[in-house]
Amino acid sequence: MSTNSIKSDALEPTRGELKQASAGERLLRRLPVYGLPILTVLLIVLFSLMLPQTFPTMLNVRSIIADKAIIAMLSLAAMIPMAAGKIDLTVGYGIVLWHILAISLQTMFGLPWPVAVVVVILLGALIGLLNGLLVEVARIDSFIATLGTGTVLYAVALWHTGGRQVVASLPQGFLSLNGTMVFGLPITGFYVLGLALALWFILEHLPVGRYLYTIGANPKAAALNGIPVQRYTMGAFVASGALTAVAGVLLASKLRIGQASVGLEYLLPALVGAFLGSTTIKPGRVNVWGTVVGVAILAVGIAGIQQFGGSFWVEPMFNGVTLLIAIGIAGYAQRRRGSATRNFKKTGS
């Protein structure tokens, strides 16, 4: 099968469509593509002007990166199954157990920290494989399957800790995984950048990425074209599970304690970031840089509002409102694309 037959199903305007459009129509067609990055820049400028003493500072940049890097990693992890048209809720539940195990394997079982990290990542990949089996072999809806798996993981975390904190002295090498500064910035920001570059290359420039997007667009057509749908979908869940475990390790290195009450608050922001990613850069499908922008606008908006003295409910409110706005933009882009495509076919151009 030729991979050239697999085309993007994103809603960004094509050159032919833009050529037929007026200047105003071209601007409107490009708005869903670049609207969110532009809004992010405008928010940065606005908050910098209104909060010149606190917002445009290196301290604030470091704080945003340190606070949101793990959410960005989870959003990228959730994005992989989304490319195949599935959802993985264990990104929010799994991180609860993985950050606890990353610590308890060292303190309770005496494993060296590199071995503990590898064990946690392998367990995360194994849970991803289980999710893949439930979805592709048992034919359970991915939302239900991963919700069930995630709830079991959360229960295991509660059982393992007995509802108490896991506190112990951890080796410096493990703490450095999150606590190191590179060029004056938290190293976690560079982890996210490296992961984003790797996923962008895989999804946009390798056959596996085109296969995943094709499966997400139309799994039956993908199967008819010879793509092993089951294998690639299960692989997407395995990758998501492994990356979630990596995020759990970094969370353990950051917190230095393990507790079952920490982790679930990452679920909604991670999913919101991934969903926002489908509304920009390549609107209509999840994509790496759109996801990064989605997390960035959440981070910038929440940081700015909180510096104005926003209450504790500001963050979930901002997450929800931003998601609704993004869904509206995506719907507008889809309607515009459908209208433009019909006009394009009528002209025969």
N, C-alpha and C positions, 0 to 999 in steps of 0.2 A: 504493500500500500504506500502510495506517495503521501508524505506529510504535507506537501504543498496544497493538497485538497482540503486541508483543515484551515478554515478562516476564522478570524476573530469574530466573536459575537458581542463585542462591546458596542456601545452606542455612540462612540466618538464619530464626528462627521467625516465622510470620505472626501477625497480631493474632488471627485466628480460632483458631489452634492454641494460643496462649497463653491465650486466654479459657477454653478447655476444660480447661486443665491446672491442677494444684494448685500451691501456692506452691513446694514443693520441685521439682516438675517444671519450673516456669518458670525456676527458678534453674539447673537442669541444662541446659535448652535454651539459656539465655543464656551459659552458661560458654564454649562454643566461640567465641562472638561477641566476648566481652570478656576471655576468659581470658588471652590473650597480653599485652594492654596492662596488665592488673592485675599479671601476673607481672613485667613490666618495671618497674613502679613499686615492687613489693616488692623486687626486686633492687637498685634504686637506694637504697631505705631501708636494706636489709641492709648493703650495702657502705659506705654513709655512716656507719652506726653502728659497723661493725667497722674502718673505715679513716678516721676523722674528720680526720686530718691531710692526707690526700692525695686521697680520692675526692670529697667534696663541695666542690670548689674550682673556681674559674674556669679555672685552669690545666688541670685534668683535662677540663673541658667543652670547652675549646679544642682540646685534644689529640684527644679523641674525634671532634669534628666534622672536624678537619683530616685525621685518619686514615681516617674512614669515609665522607666526603662523596662521594668518587669511586665507592666501592662502592655507595652508595645510588643514585647516578645510573645506574650500570650495571644495578642491580636494576630500576629503573623502565624502563630501555630494554628489558631482557629481558621485562618484564611485558607489553609491548604485543603482541608476537606470541603470548604465552601466552594473552592474552584471546581470540585467534582460534584457539586450540587448537594452536599451533605452538611450537617451541622454537628459540632463536637462540643457538648457541654462539659466534658470532663476537664477542659482547660481551667475551669473555675473550681471544680471539686478536687481534681487531682493534685493541684498545687498545695492543698491543705496537707495531704498525706506525704507528699514528696519532700516538703521542707522539714517535716517532723522526722522522717526516716533519714534524711541527710545528716541530721544531728544524732539521732539515737543509734544509728549504725556505728558511729564513732564512739559514743559515750557508753552505751549499754552492751555492745557486742565487740568493742575494741578494734574495729576495722580502721586501717589507715585512711585518711581523708580522701586520697585519690581513688582508692578501692570503693569507698562508700559512695562517691560521686558516680562512678561507673555503674555500680549496682542499681542506684536510683534511676539512672537514665535507661538502663536495660529494662527495669520494671515498668517505667513509663512507656517504653516501646511495646512491651508485652501487653499492657492494658490497651494500647492503641490497636494491637492485633486483635485482641478480644472484641473491641468495638467493631472492627472491620468484619469479623466473623459474624457477629450479631446482625450487622446491617446487610451484608452481602450473601451470607450463607443461610442464616435464620430468617432473613427478609423482614427484620423489624425496622420500623421507621427510625432514622438516625436520631431524631429528637428524643424519642422514647428510650431507645437503646442506651444512648450516652447519659441521659438523665438517670436511668437505673444504675448504670455502671458508676457514675459519679456519686450517687447517693450511697452506694456500697463502699466506695473509697472513703467517703466522709465518715461513715459508720466505723470503718476500720481505724481511722485516725482517732476517733473518740475512744474506741476500745483500747487502742495501744497506749494512749496517754492517760486514760482514766479520767479525762476532763481536766488534767493538770498540765502545767507547763513543763517542758523538757528543758532543763537548764544545766549547763556544764561548761567547763573550760574547753575551748576549741583551739586547735592549732592555728598559728598565724597564717600558714599557707592557705588554709580554708577561708579564713576571714579576708584574706587579700583578694579572693575571687570577686568580691563586691566592693571592698573598701579601698582599692588602689585608685590613685588619680593619674591620668595620662594627659599631658599638656594642660594641666589645670582643670580637667573635667573628669567626672566619674567614669571608670572603665566600662561600666554597664552600657553607657551610650555608644561606645565603640563596638561592644558585642552586638547591639541592635543594628548598627550600621553594617557590620560584616554579615550578619544574618540576612538583612534586607538585600544586600548586593548579591549574595548567593542565591536567595530565592528568586530574585528578579531575573538572574541569568538562567536559572533552571526553568522557570515558568514561561519566559518570553523567548528564549533562544534554544531550548532543547526540546526534542520530541515529547518527552514526558510531560512538559508543561502544556503543549498543544493537546496532548491526549486528555489531560485532566480537564481542560476547558471544554473540549468536545464532549466528554462524558457529562459534564455539568450542564451543557446546553441541550444535549439529546443523547441519553445513554443507549437508546435502541439504534440510532443512526451510527453511534460510535462502534457498537458491537458489529453492525453490518459491514462497517469499514475495516473490520479485523482487529480492532483495539480490544485487548483483554480487560474489559471493564472491571471485573471483579478484582483482578490483581492490582490494578492501579488505584482503585478506590480503597482497598485495604492498605496499600502502601501509604496513601494520604493520611489515613488514621494512625498508622505507625509513626509517621513523621511528626504528626501533631502531638501524639503521646510523648515522644522522646523530647520534643522542644518544651512541652509543659513541664517535664521532669527537670530539664535544664533550668527553667525559670524557678522551679521549686528549690533547686540547689542554691541559686543566687539569692532567693528570698531568705533561706536559712543563713547564708553568709552575712546578709544584711541585718537580720533581726537578732541573730546569735542565740535565739531561743526558739523552741517549737511549741506551738499551741494550736489546738483545733479551731479556735475562734478566729484565726487569721487565715485569710485566703479567699473565702467566698465573696468578699467585697470586690475581688478582681474580676469576677465573672461578667457582670454587666458592662463595665468599661471596656473589657477585652472584646466582647461581642459587638458593642457599639462601634469601637474602632474599626473592626473588620467590616461591619455593615456600611459605615461611612466610606470605607475604601472603595466600595462598589459604586459610589456616586460621583467619583472624581477621577481625573487622569484618564481612565478608561471606563466611563460611566456605563453601567449595565452589567459589569462583572467585577468580582473582587480582583484586586491587583495590589502588588507590593507597595508601590509609592503612594497609591491612594490610601492604603491602610496606615502608612507612616504619617501622612498628612492628617488623616482622621484622628489619630492619637494626639498629634501635635496641637490641633485646634482645641481638643478637649483639655489638654494640659495648659495651654496658654489662657483659654477662657476661664478655667477654674482658678488658676493662679492669680489672674488679675482681679476676679471678683472677690476672692478671699482676701486679697490685700486691701480691698475697699472695706473690709469688715463683714463679709458675707457670713451667714450663719452655717451651722453644720449641715443643713438640708440643701445647700447650694449645689454641691457636687452632683447628687443624684438628679436634682431638678435640671441642671445644665445638661447632663448626659441625655436625659429623656427628651428635652426640647430640641437639642441638636440632632438627635436621631430622627425625630418627626420632620424637622426641616429638611434633613438630608433625603428622607424618603420622598418628600414632596418634590425636591429637585430631580431625583431619579425618575419619578413618574412623569414629570414634565419633559425630561430628556427622551424618555421612551415614546411619548406621544408625538414629540417633534420628529423623532427619527422615523416613526411609522408614517407620518404625513409626508415627510420629505421623500421617503422611499417610494410611496405611491405616486407622487408627482414626478419623480425621476423615471419611473417605469412608463408613465403616460407619455412623456416627451420622447422616450426612446433614445435618450442620450446616454 
